[in-house]
Amino acid sequence: MSVAEATETKPLRLSGSQPFTQQPGVFIMIGERTNVAGSPKFAKLVKEGKYEEAVSVARQQVENGANVIDICMDEGMIDGVAAMTRYLQLLASEPEVAKVPFMVDSSKWEVIQAGLKCLQGKGIVNSISLKEGEEKFRQNAATVLKYGAAVVVMAFDEQGQAATYEEKIRICERAYRMLVDEVGFPPEDIIFDPNILTVATGMEEHNNYAVDFINATRWIKANLPHAKVSGGVSNISFSFRGNNKVREAMHSAFLYHAIAAGMDMGIVNAGMLEVYEEIEPELKVLVEDVLLNRRPDATERLVEHGETLKGAGAAVNEKKAEEWRNGTVEERLSHALVKGIDAYIEIDAEEARVKLGRPLLVIEGPLMDGMGVVGDLFGAGKMFLPQVVKSARVMKKAVAHLTPFMEAEKAAMVASGLEVKAQGKIVLATVKGDVHDIGKNIVGVVLACNNFEVIDMGVMVPCEKILERAKAEKADVIGLSGLITPSLDEMVHVAREMERQGFKLPLLIGGATTTRAHTAIKIAPHYSEPVVHVLDASRAVPVTTSLLSDEGKSVFVAQHRADYEAVRKAYSQPRQKVVSLETARARRTPIEWRAADLPVPAFTGVRVLDNFPLATLREFIDWSPFFHTWGLKGIYPRILKDERQGVEAQKIFTDGNALLDRIIAGNLITARGVYGFFPANAVGDDVELYTDDTRGKVLERFHFLRQQANREGSEPCRSLADFIAPKETGLPDTIGGFAVTSGIGLKELCDRFRADNDDYNAIMAEAIADRLAEAFAECLHKRVRNEWGYGCAEGLSNADFIEEKYRGIRPAAGYPACPDHTEKGPLWRLLDVEANTGMLITESFAMWPGSSVSGLYFAHPESRYFSLGKIDRDQVADYHQRKGMSVSEVERWLGQNLNYDPAE
């Protein structure tokens, strides 16, 4: 089949409570654990009539990534019609399960009909075949068509099950012609199962079964238009029952080759599937030798190797993993919280409510006991931040289940005084003008895990709103967060207002640009109550606990005040030595200007990148900061092997990539960008951009600052303007600019996760989006260097890109070389960023969405990154004239860089 024909293939369209359309190149996972033949646990629950508990099996399959749920009740001791009817009715009332399509699976036609009557939306019938002859086949197909379902057709006819390639394609072609030409069945709703049969049985005639299935799949896709191919993947490995390590590797390797041949879907345990690239190399070779029938002794070699793996097999681990289910409900709840397992939490919370009599007693008792263990382990460094966030997800789901019962008892609770007493109530907010909140969100989750009531006001919250809410809620603490440097001034404003209004609450300060020194020197003096800098989420709990402790507060506050006073005294020591602005300009970066060093770009002007492929950006991700977000310090990939953090790092890396897979496959967020090249020359410490190559009319102007620190007495005092050819040289130079975001749709995605009490994936999505934004900037810089001409011969790896081993720089406003955030204004006008991408800048010049990057491109081989450092009054006066801003405004925006106190 040609590429053109492949793109015209009609997709399979299904629905549960939500529509589902097959996406090109995306394998559909059919969950197998709600099949009594595929899961002994599920069969046991059904036989014992524990249908409510059996619902959790379906929910777990959906959470593990199943797109469709296969439901089968074929067992001698089960009334299939009654069981199918009851189970489907229960699933219909579970929104998170009912949203996916169901596959009604049975060898008994009356069970299939019972299932069809209960399905909402469009499901799949599994299955019909020609084994009872053509007339029966037509009747069953017509019935399925009447109900509007898709159908699985087994490669089975009057002569028996198709085992060889020739038999498979013969039966499938015969069935296809009857369904399409005679019954009028939509070809895109036909799903062939050409029989995945067991290999490595010791019988030579079975050795080619996997190859025959793969080849038959390829033939069906080429010769039976729009038809789909499915199969029961676990069949391939039945010879290795009891050795899950080998089975998982076989399933993964088989799917790798079958999907490449055109297999659309398969019945698999979505939570127990090895990643093909992560199969142990020796095992992968042995498994593929068996599956692809590459050597006559393949089975013996795999059996021998498999025996060495049994002791560490997943079967043993799976059994151990389920042993905790035998404990008391209190023990189960505690275990679920500590381990972050939410599969059974609603069931266990309900059992505990019935046992203890009141939902409040469940929260105050086993749930808070479990979270107490989590808090202790985290405080002792025995749990990592991602584990704590998973625990919070479990807690939230339990509380969400109990809340309706608590609401019903509210009046009685108030009357009897049985309210849950939190350790304290904390109002958190990202300050006005700032949109960054991932760190604040993590702090909120950690505090909530430790029995603090957290009121998160979100981002860009004005001072008056924060203080009004704190009063209304009778808060015990206020926490402020911010990433960009202007947020520091807003925090000072909030502290002043708290003092003016007579607040008596502690004030917590956090965020990437905040420091202990800045908090002590710039914020704390304006508020008489404790103002404490919180470095990260791990410090939030001990600090807050100490501030609200009747016994420990006075000691903590006294020590805190002494520490901050020492910081202020150290700061009041002699200022840094700086040179005059005139001297600094004389010591500019020494560059011999040559036309050969000034490349000419392929175009000038602006280009827009809409819906940039996320899969392309993935290749440019620098993963190290991803781990830092989660409180794990180290460099990727070494952190995955770290003795202390490695196991948890690998878990969040796997989870992050799984979510990234979902984001890419579902287009859950969108990346947009804009960039351009402009004729430019330096005029003093400014850079002029011109409307065209005649350079007669100034289009825009960037204002840069110059180092004044007298470090060695002879080092250059650099400015970004140094890297653009001065106008007086007469050489035509160019500057580039860009703005990119991967945050379109991120808020909605995170809101959906939080609505499902899933802070873990909400924070994970934010962390992934941040990485994609930086990857976008790196990817675009590579394109820009190529379009500028000098990047084509770089020959660098992705690791080299991450380490910035290329020519040229891309500095950004707000960063060390150009700390003035207001320089984003000219860039936004130059590229018409808002119109071209939807990206905004706030009054504090923070970019929205938060997962955004912008900056300038410098191509000269001598261009380099540097830190501005401290500047003096003479440069501030010069800058205010060049920018047309008042001196006080300049001092406000550059407060961190001033080598003097504006009040003096």
N, C-alpha and C positions, 0 to 999 in steps of 0.2 A: 504494500500500500504506500502510495506517495505521501510526501509531507502535506501536500494540498488536500489530499483525501482525508488524512488524519485530522486536519484542523476542521473538517466539515462533519466529523462524527457527532451525532446528536448525543448530548449527555443524558445520563440517567437522572431523572427528577423524582425525588421522594419528599415525604414530609412526616413529621410527627406533629407537635403543636406549632413547630416552626418549619419553614420550607428548607429543603436540602437539595442542592444541585451539584452533581459531580463536576469537579474542576479538572481541567486537562492536566495530566501528569501527577495528580494527587491520588495516592492509594487509599481506598476506603477500608477502614478497619471495622470488621464485624465482631463484636464482643461475643465470646463463646461461653462465658461463665454462667449464663442463665440457661444453660442446656444441661439437663439432668445427666446426660451421657458425658458431658465435658467437665463437670464439676461435682465431685462426691459431696462437697459441703452443701451446694445448692440442692442436690437431690435429697439430702438428709433433711434440710429445712422444709422442703415441699412435702415429703412423706410425713413429717411431724406436724404439718399444718401451720408452720410458722411463716406464713406468707409475708407478714410485715417485715420480718428480719430478712427474708429473701429479697425484698425490694432493695436493700442496701447493696446487694451483690450487683444489681443493675446500675445503681448509682455509682458504684466504684468503677464499673466498666466505662461509664461515660466520662468520669473524672480522669481515667487513665487514657482517654483519647479515642474510645470507640465511637465511630460515626453512626453505626447501626447496631441494634441489640438483637441477637439471635435467641429466640425463646423456644425451647423444646421440652415437652413433658412426656416423651415416649419412654415409659418404664413400666414393667409388668405390674407393679404394686401401686401405680398411680392412675386415677381416673383422668385420662388426658383431657377430655372435653371440659370437665368441671375445673380442673387445675388451670388449664389455659385461660378459661373465662375469668376465673377469680383473679389470677395474677395480672392479666392485662387490665382489668378494671382498677386494681390497686395502682398499677404503674401510671394509669391515666391521671391519677390525682397527685402525682409527684412531678412538679413542673420541671425539675432539672433532668429527670429521666424522660418524661413524656415529650420533651422538645425534639428528641431524635427519632428517626423512623425505626419501626420494629420489623423483624423478620419472623414470621410464623413458621415454625419448623416442625414437621411431623411426617411420618410415613403413613399415618392414618388420615384419610380424607375428611372424616367427620371432625377431627381435631383442627384441621386447617380451616374448615368452614366456620367452626366456633370462634377461632381466632380472628378471621376476617370480619365477623360481625362486631367484634369489639374494637377494631382498629380505628383510631382517629387519624385523619390524613391518609397518606399513600404509603403503604408498606410493601413488603416482599413476601411472596409465598415460597417456601422451600420444602418440598419441591414437587415437580411433576416429571414423568418420564414415559417412555414408550414400552416399558416392560410388560404392561397389561394390554398392549395393542393400541392401534391407531384410534379406534372409536373412543375408548376411555380417555386417551390423551387429549383428543379434541374437546370432549365434554369438560374435563377439568380445566383446560386452558380457557374455554369460553366462560366458565364460572369465575375464574380469576379476573378475566377481562371485565366481566360485569361489575365486580367489586372495585375495579380500577387499580389493582395492585400490579407490581412488577412480579416476575416469576423466575425462579431458578429451575433450569432444565438439566437433569442429570443425564450423563452419557451412558444410558442404560436402555436396552431394548429387549425384544422377545427372546433374544439369544443370550442375554445376560449383560454383565457390566463390562464396559469398554476398558481394556487394560493397555492395549498397544496403541501407538500413534494412529495407525490405519483405522482401527475400530473407533477411536475417539472422533476423528474428523468425519467418518462416515455417518455415525449416529447424529452428531451435531448438525451436519448439513441437512440430513433428512428431517430432523425436528424443526429446524429453522424454516425450511420451505413450507411445511405444514402450518406452522404458526403464522407466518407472514402472508402466505398466499391463500390459505384456506380459512383460517380463523380470523384473520385481520388483526393480529396482535402487533402493537407498535414494536418495531425491531429494537429500539433503544431500551425497551423494558424487558428484553430477553437476556437472561444471565446464564450462560452455560457453565456447568460444573463438569469438566472433563475427567474428574476423578483423580484426586491426589492419593496415590497408593503408597504403601509402606515399602521403603527400601531397606537394604542391609539386613535382610531376613535370613541370609545364608543360602537362599535359593537363587540360582543364576538367572532364571527368567524374570526375577524381580529387579535386577540391577539397573535396568534402563527406565524404570517407572517415572522417575523425576524428569529425565530427559524427554520422555514421551509426552508428559504433561506440558512442559515448556514449549516443545515444538508444536503441539496441538494448539496451544494458546496463540502462538505466532500465526498459525494457519487460519484460525477462527477470525482473528483481527484483520487479516488480509482478505478473507474471502466471504465473510458473513457480515455485511455492512451494519454498523451501529450496535452489533451485539456486544455484550459484556462477558467477562470471564471471571469466575470466582472459584473458591475451593476451600475445603477444610484443611488448613495448614498442618495442624497437629498430627494428622494421619501419617505424614511423611516420616515421622520419627518414632512410631510405636515400638520399634525394635529396641529402643533405648528407654523404655518406661522405667522410672526410678532414678534416672540420671538426668536431672533437669539442665545441668550445665551443657551437656552434649545436645539435648533436645532444643534448647534455646538457640544455640549456635546453628543447628540444622535449619530451624525455622527462619532465622535471619538470612542465612546464605541462600536458602531456597527462594525466599521472597525477593532477594536481590536480583536473582537471575530471572524469575518468573515475571516480575514487574517490568523488567527490561524487555521481555518478550511481549508484553501487553496485558498482563493480568491486572484487572481493575480493582478487585477487592478480594478479601479473604476472611475466613472465620478464624480469629486468633484471640489469644488472651492478651489484650492490649497493654496490660501492665507487666507482662513477663516476656518482653521481646528484646533480645540483645541488639545493640547497634552493630551493624555489619562491620564498620571500620574498627570497632573495639573488640571484635572477637580475637582471642589470643591467636597469634599468627600460626603456630603449629596446629592448633585445633582447626583453624579455618581451612588450612590445606587438606587436612584429613577429611573434614566434612565435605569439602567440595570434590575431593576424589570420589567419595561415595555418591553424592548427588549427581555429578556429571559423568559418573561411570568411567573414570579416567584410568583405572588400573584394576587388574583382577583381584588383587589382595586388599582392596580398599576397605572392605568390611572388617576383615581381621585386624587391620591396623587401627581402625577407629575404635573397635571393641577393646583392644588392648590399652589404647590411650584413655578411653573412657573409664576404665576400671580405676585408673590412677586419680581420676577427678571425683569419684563418687563420694569420698569422705568430705569433700568441700562442696558437694553438689547443692544446688538451690533447693532440692527436695528436702534436705535436712534443715536448711535455713528456713524454708517455708513452714515446716512443721513447728520449729522453735518459735517462729514469728507468731504463730496462732495459739501457742500455749497460754499466752496471757489472757485469752478469752475465757479461760476456765476459772479465773479469779472472781472475787465478789464484785458487785457493781461499783463499789467505791474504789477498789483496786484497779478495775478496768478504766474508770474515768481518769484516775491519776496517771496511769500508764499512757493513755491516749494523749493527755496533755503534755507529758514529758517527751514523748516520742513524736508528737505532732501528727498523730493518726486520726483523721476525721471520718473514716469510713463507717464507723459504728456509733458516732457520738450522739446522734439524735435518738437512736434506739436505747443506748445506755442512759442518757439523760432522762428519757421517759421512764425507764425501769427504776431509776433512782427516785424520780418524783413519786411514782406509785409506792415505792418502798418506804420513803421517808414522810410521805403524806403531803408535803408542800414544796412547791418549786423553790421558794426562798431557802429552804433547808438544804437543797441540793447545791445552790450557789455558795451559801455560807459554809457548807460542809465540804464534801469531796472535791468540788470544783476549785474552791479557794485553797484547799489543802494541796491540790495538784499544782496550782499556779505558785504556791509558796515554795514548792520543791523547785519549780522552774526558776523562780527568782533567786533562790539560794545557789543553784548550780551556775546560773549566769554570773552572779556576783563573785563566785569562787573561780570563775574562768573555766568551768567544766562544761559549759554550753556556749555555743557560738550564736551570734545574732540571728542568722537565718533560722536556726532551730527555735529560737524564742518567738520569732514572727510566725512560724508554723504553729507553735503552741497557742499563740493568740488567735489564730484562725480557728482552731479547735474550740477554744473557749467561747469565741463569738458565736459559733454555730450552736453550741450548747445553750448559751443564753438566749439566742434567737428562738430556739425551740421552746424554752421555758417562759419566754416573755408573755405570750398570750394567757398562759395560766396565771402569771403574776398580775397581769392587768385585771383579770377577773377577780383576784383577791385583794386588789389595791385598798379598797375601803377597809376591809378587815385588818389588813397589815398596818395601816395608819392607826386604826383604833387600838390595836394591841401593841404598837410601838416596835414592831419587828421589821424595821428598815435595815437594808444592808448598809453598814457603816464603812464607807471607803476611808482609806488612809488620809485622803485629801482630795480637793477639787482643783484642777489645774486648767487654766485657759491658755491655749497655745495659738500663736498666729505668726504668719510671715508678714512683715511690716509693709506699710504702704509703698508702692512703687516696685516691689520685688515679687517675682513669680515662683521662686524656687522653694520647694517644700519636701523633697525626698528625705532629707535628714530630719526635719520636723516630724514627718509621718512615722519614721522609725522610732524616734524618741517617744511619740505618743503611744505606739504599740507597746513598747517596753514598759512604760509607766502603767498602762492599763493592765499589763500582765502582773504587775505588782500591787494591784488593788487600789490604784489611784483612779479617780474619775476624771477623764480627759475630755475637754471641750475644745475641739479643733476648729478654729474659725477660718482656716484656709489661707489663701494668699492675698496680697495687696490689701491688707486690712488697715484702715486709717486708725490713728491713735484713739480718737473719740469712741470709735466702735469697740475697740479692745477694752477700754476702761468701762464703758457702759455695760458690756457683757460681764465683765468681772464683778461689777457691783450687783447686777441682776442675779447672777448665779451664786453670789456669796463665795467667790473663789478664794482659795487659800494661797495660790501662787499664780503668777503670770509668767509665761515663757515667750520670748521673742526670738524669731529666726530671720536670717537674711544671708544672701550670698554676695550681692554686689556691694561695693564700697559705699555708695550713697545710703544704703540701709543702716550703716553705722550712725549717720547723723539722725536718721529717723528714730533710732533706738535712744539716742540722747534726748530727743524731743519727748519720747514717751516717758522716760525717767523724770524729766522736768515736770511734765504734766501730773505724774503720780505724786510728786512732792507737793505741787501746787494744790492738788485736790485732797491732800491729806491721806493718801493710801498708806496702809500699814502691812502690805504684803511683800514677801520676797520677790525679786525680779530675776529671772533666769535669762541669760544671753547665750545664743548659739548660732552657728552658721560658719560657712567656710572662711569668710574674711574676718570674722570676729576673733579676737585673741584675748588672753588673760590680761596682757598689758593694756590694750585699748579699753577693755572693760573697766580696769582699775583706774586708769588715768582720765578717760574721756566720759564715761557713763556714770560710774559709781559716785563721784563727787556731787552729782545733781540730785541724788535721792538718799534720804537718811536711813532707809531700811536696807537690808542686805541685797547687793547686786552681785550675782555670781555667774562667772563664765563657765559654761558646761562644754567640755571639749568634744564629747561624743555621747552616743546613747548609753554606753556602759557606765558613764559617770552620772547620768540623770537620776537614777534611782537612789544611790547613796546620798547625793546632794539634797534631793527633795526630801528624803526620809529624815535627814539631819535637821533641815530647816523646819520641819513640822513636828519634830520630836519634843515632847514636854521636857524630857530629861537631858537630851543632848544638844538642843538648839543653842543654848547660851555659850557652851564651850566651842561649838562649831563656828558661831558668828564671831566670837572673840578672836579665834585663830585666823578666820577669814579676813577680818578687818586688819589684823597685824600684817598678814601676807600682802594685802593690797597696798598698805601704807609703804611697805618695803619696796614694792614695785614702783610706786610713785616717786620715792626718794631716789631710786636708781635712775629713773627717767630724768630727774631734775639735775643730773650731773652735766658737765660741759657738753655743749652741742657738738655735732660732727663738724670737722673742718671742711669748708667748701671754698671754692674759688669764685671770683666774680663772674657774672654772665659773659662779660667781654673776654675774660681769659678763657672761659670754657669754650666759647666760639672759636677762639684762636687755636684751641687744641682739638678741633673737630676730627673725625675719623679720617686718617690720611688715605686718600684714594687718588690714583692717577687715572683720570678720565679718558677712556678710549672708546671710539665708536664700536669696536669689535666686542666690547663687553655689554653693549646695549641691544639686546635682541628685539626684533620687530615681531609682534604677534600676528596671527593669521587674520585677525579682524580687530576692529575697534567698535565700541558700543556695548550694548547689553544683550545677554542671552538668558532665557528662562528655562529651567528644568522642572517639569511638572510630573508628579508621580514617578519619581526616580526609583528604579528597581531596588528593593530592599535586599534581594539576594546578592546583588552586586556589592552593596555596602558591607554586607556581612564579611566579605573577604578582607576588608580594611579595618576591622575592629581591633582596637588595642584593649585586651581583656583585663589588664592589671587594675585599672581604676574600678572596674566592675566589682572585683573582690573587695576593694577598699570601701565601696558603698556599704557592703555588708559587714564591715568591721574586721575583715581578714587582711592582714598586711603582708604583702609579698609581691613578687613579680611573676606574671604568667609566662611560660607554663610551669616554672619551678614550684610555684605554690601548690600545685596539684600533688607534688611529692613531699610536701613539707611534713615533717614528723608529727607536729602538733595539729596543724590546720588542714592537712592534705585531704583527709576523708571528707570533711565538711565542704572544703573548696570544690572537690570533685562533684559533690551532690548539687551545690548551687550552680556549678558550671553546666551540669546535665539539665537541671531544671530550667536554667536560663536559655539554653539552646533549644529545649523542647518548646518553651513559650515563643522563642524567636521563630521556630518552625511554624507554630500556629499563626503568629502575626503575619508571616510572609504568605503562607498558604491562604489565609483568609483576608488578606489586604486590610488588616485591622487598624493600621496606622499608615499615614501617607507622608512621603518625603518630597519636599519641594525646595527649589533653590533658584538663585539668580546670581549671575556674575558678569563681569565685563572688564575690558581693557580701555585705558584712556591716555591720550598724549599728556605728558606731564613734565614739569621741571621744578627744581627746588629754588625758592626765593627766600634766602635766609633760613630760618627754621620752619618755614611753611612749605607746602608743596602745592603748586598750582596745577589744576587739571583744565585742559582746553577742549573746546567744542569740536575741533578738527585738527588735522595735521598742519594747518597754517599757523596754529598757536597764537592767533591774534585775539581770541576772545576767551576769557576765563569762565569755565563752566562751574567749577567748584573749587574749594580750597580746604586742605587739611592743615591743622595747626599742631606742631609737635614740640615737645619739651626736650631739654638738653641736660645731661648729667652735669652736676657741679661739684661732686665729692672729689676732694684732693687726696685720692687714695695713696698713690706712690709718688705723686708730684710730677709725673710725666706721662701717665697713661692718657689715652684719648678720652675726651668728654663727649660721648656719643649722643646723637639724635637720629631718629628715623629719617629725618630729612637728609642726612648725610648720604643715604643710599640711593638717592635720585639725583641725576646729573644737574648741577646748578645751571640756572638759566644763562649765566654769563659765559659758560663754556660753548654755547651755541650748538650743543649736541642734543638731538631729539631723544627723549627718554619716554618710558611708559610706566604706569602704575596700574595694578589691578585691584578689584574689590569684589567681595562676595558676601552672601548671606544665605544660609541653608538651615532647614529644620527637618526633623523627623518626628515632630510632635503633633501633626495634624491628626486628630482622632484619638490622641492619647488620653485626654481627660475622660472622654466617653468610655473608653476601654477600662480605665482605672475605676471609674464610677460603677461600672457593671461588676467588677470584682468586689468592690467594697459593699455593694448592695447584697452580695452573696457572702458577706462576712469574710472575704478572702483578702486580707491585707497583704499576705505573703505575695500573691501574684500581682497585686496592685503595685507594690514596691518593686517587684521584679520587672514589671512592664516599664516603670519609670527608669530603672537602671538600664534596661535594654535600650530604651529610646535615647537616653543620654549617650550611650556608646555608639548608636547608629548616627547620631548627629555629628559626633567627632569623626566617625568613619566617613561620613559624607564630606566633611571638610577636607579630610586627607585624600579621599578619592578625587574630589574636584580639583585639589591642588595638583594632583598627578596629571589630570586632563589639561589644566592650565599650563603647566610646564611644557607639555607636548605641543599645545597650540601656540605657545610662545617660542617654540623651536628648540630650546636648549635641553628639554627633558627627554627627547626621543632616544638619546644615546645613554641614558642613565644606567639601564640594566640592573635595577635594584629589586630586591625581594620585598614582600609585604613587611617582613620584620625590619628591613632597612627603612621603609617608609615610616613605620611607627617610631623608629629611632631618629627620624628626620635626617638621614644621611644623604640629603639631596641639596642641590643648589637653590638658593632663595629662601625667603621666610614669609610667613603669613601672620604678622602680629595683629592683635585685636585691641580695640578701645577697652579700657578697664584692666588691662594686663600690664606687667611690669614696665615695658618699654613705653607704653602710652596709657597711663593710669586714668586719664580723663574720659569718663564714660560719655560725656556730651559729644565726643567726636564720632559717635554713632549717627548723630543727626545728619551731617553731610553725606555719610555713606547711604543712609536711608533715602535721602533725596536723589542722590546720584543714580542709584539702581532702581528707584521707585519700588522699594522692597515690599511695602504693604500691598500695593496693587498687584505685584507680580507673584507673591508667595502667600499673602495673608498674614505674614509675620508683623507684629506690632512692637513698638518700644513704649514703655511706660514713662510717666513723668520723671522717674529716676533713671531712665534709660536702661531698664532691664528688658531683655528680649522675651516676647511671648510668641509661641509656646516656650516653656522653659528649656526643652530639648532643642536648642538652636545654637548656631555658631555663626559669627560674622567676623570680617576682618579685611585686611589689605594684603596685596601681593607685591613683594619686592623681588626683582630678578637678578640684581647685580651680584656677581660672585663674592664680593666683599660684605654683602649684607649679612647681619647676624642678630641674634636676640641678645638683649641686655636688660638690666633693671635700672630704671631712672634714678632711684635712690632719693636723697634729700635735696630739695632746692631752696633757694633763699629769696628774700623779699624782692631783689632786683629782677629776678626772672618772673616772679608773680606779677610785678608791675608791667613788665614787657608783655607777658602773656595776656593780661587783661586788655591791653591796648590792641593787640593783634586779634583777639577773639571778640572784642566789643562787649565783654562781660565786666561787671563791677569787680573790684578787688575782693570784696567779701564773698561774691559768688565763686570766684576762682579758688579762694581759700577753703570754701565749703567743699567743692568738688575734689580738691587736692589735699585735703586735711592730713592724710596719711603720709604725704611726701614733704610736708613743710618742715624746714629746719629751724623754725621759730614758733612761738606761741602768738597767734594773732591778737590775743588779749593784752599782750605786753607792749 
